[in-house]
């Protein structure tokens, strides 16, 4: 074998035989390449720097885009869910018609290995009003004027129950606490964002006025229990967390029934009347003889009586199947005849307020006495609990692995979609990508940007390394001529230069990784570069370093650059050894 030397023999034991002497010569001449002539030295340095810059830019680009996609995806999913099941005819999860809470498919979904959790939620649009503010200013006449103003902000209350997973909001809670909505005392507690709190001038513990659109505007008072900030301002300024129970009541889901004594009489008799809210507005009443359209009736009790009322709604026929209507509610009224059971009724309206005079026997007004002079009755009412608790906006499903979202969604759709539920509902399942298309289309375009940047930076590195390799070949033509004269093949000589180029690429990649990782880690742990959250959804540049992305970037850069240098190395085949030696 050519170049039998003890050093070469030692080296050949550690390098594959087919590269042994090429590797040996490359390593021995590498120092002269780096420190070479005045012509080659700056070009070699530029090529190394270009590779380092390519690695730095590509590493930071991948880390930032990956971190950005993951951070935005995680925050958007935290406000909602990976999969949402709702009424099939609706397009917006915030304004969908209610569906029943008890569904047959829930047991199957809970056994799905790809599903992490299932929660029930309800949504209700709301207008939040600030406290009264006095603003002083001067008129053109110079007179001081004080004006009272209110700040109003539109939002959506997300009603959540005791089964909700608070992990996401625990990580971003700034002040206060997260309510325990399993307790009735927390039903009117809200958690709002720092953005809303600042705009409306609220702090933890304040009472906030909230207005809701129903048949008539409704005002409610809530208490601020906590303040959060995710940095995803598009959602922070619109999402308010509240009790599912309060949202169900505010939406008039289900039916709420009560029985009352009307402030009117018929021939001295009392008039029993149904008081109903919720449903679709077309009510039917069962006073004990089946459903009919009678809202009330006159009565003159002669003995103790208990009246039971069941109320439901209907679409076309008061006697249609209950499965097609809202879940009914039941109310009771107990009438005790204390005296005068044998007499007829002579009840009259009070002339002062044109109402039946009542003697209230408890604080909440559910028990009272009425007297017509001969007959004294004790009335005790028990309102229905309402069926609103049986209705929700939909089911939120979180998956264990984002990469399996499409598979879990497909399985969920098979169990839910195109199936008429026993209660007549038709449902659909949508992913977070469908529910928030603008955000996820935008995130998808970032992948294209990454590909363009990677290609451009690698091309720059290839061009610079190709130029450096050509310069090295031309200024070392004498060396090439001598190698050919001693019997070395063109491919062997090309491998020598390619190995040297590989060393230079490796040096550039080493510096590129050190600097690139240093910048990424500094940003990740110290947040040196902030962002406008109104534009970018985040308050600082996110960083996510994935070991597989890092490894593929380095391996790909080395492979592509070396492969691309095979073409310029073909110049070696055109060098005549005689002329090259003579040229020297």
Helices and strands as residue ranges (DSSP letters): H 6-12, G 17-19, H 20-34, H 38-79, E 83-87, E 99-100, H 106-110, E 115-129, E 133-138, E 144-149, E 152-160, H 167-172, E 173-176, G 184-186, E 189-193, H 194-200, E 207-212, E 218-228, H 233-236, E 239-243, H 244-250, E 255-266, E 269-278, E 283-286, E 291-292, E 296-299, E 305-313, G 322-324, E 329-339, E 359-360, E 367-371, E 376-382, G 388-390, E 391-392, E 394-399, G 402-404, H 405-416, E 427-431, H 432-435, H 437-475, H 477-485, H 490-526, H 533-536, H 547-568, G 569-574, H 577-583
